[in-house]
Amino acid sequence: FLINSTPLQVTMFSCCENVSVEPGEELLSTPVVIEVLMGRHFFVEPPNCYVTFTYGGREYNTETHENATSPQWPDSKHELAYDGQPISIDFAIMQRSAKENVKIASVTVKWDRFLPGLRKVADYLVTPLVPGVKNTAAIRVAATLQPQSMPKRPAGPRRKALFVGICYAGTESYLPKCHEDAEKMKNYFCGHWGFNDTPEDTKVLMDGEGASESSRPTRDNIKAGMKWLVDEAVPGDSLLFFYSGHGSQQPNFNDREKDGFDETLVPVDVETCGMLVDDEINEILVQPLPAGVRLTCFLDSCHSGSGLDLPYRWNPYMEEGASWHLDQGGYYGDADVICVSAAADDETAKGVPAMGEREDFPSGAFAAAWCVACEVHETQCKMNWKEMLGIVKEVCDDFNWSQNVQLSSSQKFDLTREFNFHDCIPNSNDKKGPVVNDGMPGFPRRNRLMDPTFSGFKVP
């Protein structure tokens, strides 16, 4: 999954950090920061390339990356004045040589709209102007509208995470290694994404040998864990919920689900206490969160496409250029909430116990595919949400795991938004509460209450 022909190390740029300016310059209150990160397939001799562009009467340049057909410019950050209007920039890719500097390619990039804190990152194919520049040549550019400061608790933003893994040991629903995924993903997120492995900031619920009563993923304990996760959340906080276990469905009787079913999570005590329904999960996990809080959820379970009942959905299997769909069963909220699910509402998710034999690798096919995508993101180049979902799709397809990863969100956002767990963008919804279809296309689903091939409701 090489985005470039050579591995790329790029330092993560936080949209809330200060950007250096030249002496005598005034730091703009809400500037757009343009970063030219890397290029590919510039086969010119000598391969000493840099990028230049002009904006507002001023010229900006990257440093020259010498002797690289796929150059890297990780320190290229330029502040531009922003007046709320679309921005169009003509980028020129230049070749530096002893005799003269030659323009070898060009591309015009236009951004129609920015949201504070949203970092857009994407590849842009260039127009070759000399032999040696391939028709696959491109530059990767990021653009961020610096957010105005948000109120935060005195100690700074808090990062909390809840991990749930259930193997249902001793039952017919046994999922080998599944409970261990909670511990493995906790280690990954704490080791790579800045979550703190402390009892105050991280909780793990998992069954299996030696599990205490308070750490077993019972219905009550999962609900209590969700309430703990969102308790006292304030703007600037980033929260994470990961679930690995059975997912199921049960008939919906309030006529809000197009397919006639609510999606559910299956706690270890399901036979005596029942399932956790998506409406209830949304009420506990999403509705209490104020604006300015970021919540990211991963549901590695069957029938989990709309498991959080968020209002908007997208998946990488839709036609190119397809936009977000409105989910009739969703609820609008205030926070910036993103949920990635292992399968569509009418699909099952796969487990690969052999993968779980590795000390650092989860046994769920979906979680394993995400680990692959995250490795590309960390070691080659920072990727956007659409690219991350594309890699997960490719991994699942390559291994013939017939499940379609799903993305749902509390709001529509530009899918070139950089993949991250801690950024937060302002909520663009002008409403709150249950979704009322307002003319936006609904997400296509089969109504299995009307489907003669549906054999009935079944608890895993």
N, C-alpha and C positions, 0 to 999 in steps of 0.2 A: 504494500500500500504506500509506495513512495510517491509523494506529491511531486517531488523533484528528483532529479537523477542522482543527487547526493544528499545524505542526511543533513538536516538543518537544525541548528540549535538557536532558538529565538528566546530572548528574555521576555517574560510576561510583562506587559505594560498595563498597569492599573489605571482605569479611567479616572481615578480620584487622586492620583499623585500629581505633584507639581512638575511642570515641564520647564526646563531652563530657557532663558531668553537672553538675547544679546544685551550688553550694557547700554543703558539709556532707553531701552525699549520698555513699554508698559505692558504688563501681563493682562491679556484680555479677560474679562469677567466670565464669559461663556464662549470660549473659542472652539472651533473645530480643529482637532489634531489629526493631521494626515501622516501616515507612516507608510513608506515604501519598503516592504519587508524583504522581498526576494524576487528573482526572475528565473526563467528557464529557457533552455534551448537557443542560446545566442552563440552559434558556432562561427565566430569571427576570429581573425588572427591579427593582432594579439587579442585574447578575450578579456580585455580590461574595460569593464562596463560600469556606467553610472547612469542615474536618472535625473533629469532636470525638468522643472515646470515653472511657469510664471503665474502668479495670482495677485491681484490687487496692485499690479505694477511692480511687484518684487519677484526676483528669481530665487528659486529654492533648488538645492542639489543634494543628492546623496554622496557619500564617499565612493571612491572607485574601488571595486572589488577586482583585484588583479588575478589573471590566469584562471578564470572560472567561467565555464559556459553556462552555468546556472548560479549566478551571483547571489550574495546575501548582503542585505543592508539592515541589520537588526537595530542600529542606533539612529535610523532616519526618522525623526519626529519633527513636524513643522506645524506651528500654530497659525491658523488663518482666521481672519475676522468673519463672524457669522451674523447675518441680519435676518435669518428666518426664511430666506429664499433658497431655491435649488442652487447647488454648486456644480459647476462643470469645469474640469481641468484637463488640459492637453498635456500628456506626459510624453517626453522624448527620451528614448533610450540611446545613450551615446557610447561610442567607442573611443577610449583615450589612447593615443599613440604618440610616438616621438615627434611626428611631423604635424599632425592636426587632429582635432577631435571631430569624429564623423557621426552624424545621426543615422542610426542603423534600424530604428523601428519607432513606432508611435502608437498611441492609443488615447482616446478621449473617454474619460469616466465622468458620469453624471450621477449625483446623489440628489434625489428629489426632496427628501425629508429626513430630518434627524430627530431623535429623542434623546434627552439628556442621559448620559451614562451608557447608551447603547453603542457598542463597538462593532461596526460592520467590517467584515474582512472577507475578501473574495479574490479569485484569480481573474484577470482581464486579458484576453487574447490581444496581441499587438498586431499592427500591420507591418510586415517586413519591408524594408527599404533597400536592403543590400543582400547579395548572395550570402548564404550561410545562416541567416536567421530563418528558422523553420516556421512552417505554418502553425505549429503547435506552441510557438514561443508566447510567453505571457509574463506579466508582472503581478505580484500579489500586493494589494494595497489595503490598508485598514484606515477607517475614518471614525472618529469619536467626537461627539459633542460633549465637552466637559460639563458635568452636572454642577449646579449650584449646591452649596453645602446643605445637608439635611441634618435635622436634630438627631443626636445620638446620645446614648447614656455616657456618663463621664468616663467610664473605663473603656470606651470604644465599642465597636460592634461585636456581638456575640455570635459564635458559631456552635450550633447544637445539632446532634444527629441521633436518630433512632434506627436500629437495625433489627429486623425480625427474620428468623430462619426456622422453618418447621419441617421435620422429617416424618412426623406421625409414626414413630417407632411402635412396633407391636400391633399395627392395624393393617387392614387391607389397602389402605391409602399410602403406604410407606413410600417416601421419596429419598432414596439413598443420597447421603452427603449434603442434602439440601440445607439442613440446619447449620452446617459448617460455613455456608456462604455468608451468613450474617457476620461471623467473626472475621472472615477473610476480607469482606468488603469494608468492614470497619478499619482493619489494618491498612487497606489501600487508601481510603479517603483521609485517614489521619496522617498517613505517611506522605501523601502527594498533594492534598488539597487544603491543608491548614486547619482541619478539624482536630480538636483536642481530645486525646484519649484519657479523659478524666471522668470520674463519676458525676461531676457537676455538668459536664457538657456532652457526654456520650452514654447511651444506654443500649444494651444488647439483650434481646429476648430470644432464647433458643431452647428447644427441647433436647432430649437425648440423655445419656447417662450422666448423672451427677448434677443435673439442672435443679436449682433450688425452686421452691414454689413461687417466689417473687419474680424469678427470671423466666419462668415458663411462659410461652406465648399463648396464654388463655385469652378468651374474649375480653375479660375484664382487664387483664394486664396490658393487652394491646391498646385498648381504649385509654387506659391510664397513661401509657407511654406517649400516645398521641397528644393528650392534654398537657403532659409535662413538656413536650417538644415546643408547643406554641405558647405556653404560659409566659406572661410578661414580655412577649416579643415587642420590640420597638423598631422604628425605622433604622436601617443599617444592618440589622441582624440577617444572617443567612442560615437557613435550616435545611436539614436533609432527612428524608425518610426512605429506607430501603426495605423491601419485603420479598422474601423468597419462600414460596410454599404453594399450596393449592389455591386456585381461584375458581369460582363457580358462578352460577346465576340462580335467581329465583324469580318467580312471576311478579311483575309490577302491576299494581292495581290502581295507581293514580293517573294513568294514561299519559305519563310524561316520557316514557321510553318507546321509541319507534318500533323496536323489535319485541316489545312486550315484556322485557326482562330487566331487572336490576342486576348489576355486576356485584360480586361479593369477594371478600377475603375469607379464608377458612381457618379459624383458630384451631388449636390442638384439641380443645374441648367442644368441638362443633356438635357432637352427638347429644350433649346435654345442654349446651348454652346457645347453639345456633351460630349463624354466620354474621359477619360484619358487612352491612349493605352500603353501597356507594353513597346514598343520600346521607347516611349517618356519618360516614367517613368525611364527607365534605363539610358537614355541620361541625365536626370536632376539629378537623385539621386545617380547613381553609377559611371558613367564615369568620373565626375570631381574629384573624391576622389583619393588622392595620396596613395602610399604604406605606411603602418604603421597605417592607420586609420581603425577602426572597426565600421561597420554599421550593426545593427540588425533590421530586419523588421518583423512585424506580420500583416498578411492580413487575417482578419476575414470576408471573403466574398466568394460568389460563384465563381467558375471557376478561382481560384486564384493560382493554382499549379505552374504555371510559370509566375506569375504576375509581376516579376521583370526582366524576361528574363536573368537569370543568367545561366552560362554554364553547371553546374552540378546539378543533382537531385537525391534524395534518399527518400524512405518512409518506415515506419515500417511494411508495408503490403507485402513487397517483401520477397522472400524466404530467409531463414537464410543463412547468408554468402554472400548475394548479395552485389555487390559493387555499386559505384556511376555510374550513366548513364549520357552520354553526351546529352545535349539538343540542337538540331539542330537550334532552334531559339534564342539561347543565345548569350551573348557578354562577352568576356574576359575583365577584368579590373585590376587595380593595387591594390585596397584596399582589406581588409579581410571582405567580405560581406556575411551575413547569412540571409536567409529569411525563415520563417515558415508560411505555408499557411493552411487555414482551410479545403480546399478540392482540389481534382484534377481538371484539366482543364475541364473535362466533368462532373463534379459533382456540386451539390448545397450544401451550408452550412446552418446549422440549427440555428434558434434562439429559445431561451427558456425564454420568457418574465417573467415567474414566478420567475426565478432565479434573474432577475434584480430587484425584489422587495427588495432584501437584499441590505443594504446600501453599502456594500463593495464587491459585487459580480456582474460581468458582465452578460448581458443577452445572449450573443453569446455562443453557445455550445462549440465552439473551445476555446474561451477565458476563459470560465469557467473551461474547462478541463486543460488548462495551469495553472490556479490558483491552482488546486488540485496538479498538478505535482510540482509546485514551493513550495507548503507547505511541501510536502515530502522532497524536496531538502533542505529546510531550517531547518526542525525540526528533520529529521531522519539521513540522510547522504548526503554528496555532491555527486551529480550524474553526469553521462556523458550524452552527447546529445542523444545517442541511448536509454538510460534508460528513459530519459525525454519523448522522443517521444513514447516509449512503454507505459508509463503511460497514456499519452493523448489518445493513441489508445484504451487502456483498458477502460477508462472512456467513450469514445464515444461508444464503443461496448456494455458496460453494460447498457447504456441508450438507446440503439438501434438508435443512431444518425448515419445514414448511410452516413458518409463522411470520406474520407481517408486523414488524415493530411499529408502534404508534406514538405520536407526539400529541399531547393535549396541553392547553394553556389557559390561564385566566384571562388572557388578552391576545389579540393578534400581534405578532411582532415580525420584523424583517428577519428571514431565515439566514441572512448573512451575519446575523448577530454572533459574535464570537462565543464559542463554547466556554462556559464558565459557571461556577456555582455561587459566586459571591457578588456579581454585578446585579443591579436592580434598576429597572426602568419605570418611569411613571405609568400608572394604570391609565389606559386610553379609553376605558369603558365609561359611558355616561349614565350607567344604571347599576343597580345591585339587586340580587335576588334571583328568582327563577327566570330562565330564558324564555322569552316570548318571540316566536319566529317573526323577524322584522324584514323579511324579503331576502335575506342572505341564504344561499343554498344550504340545505341540510346534509348531514353526513349519510351516505347511502348505506342502509342495512336491510337485511331481510327480516320480515316479521314472522318469527318462527311459530307464533301462536296460530298462524294461518298456513304453516308449512307442513304438508302431510308427511314429509320425511323425518320430522322431528319426533323422537320416540318418547319424549317426556322429560321431566325435570329429574336430575340425578345429583346427589351429593357425592363428591369424590370419596 
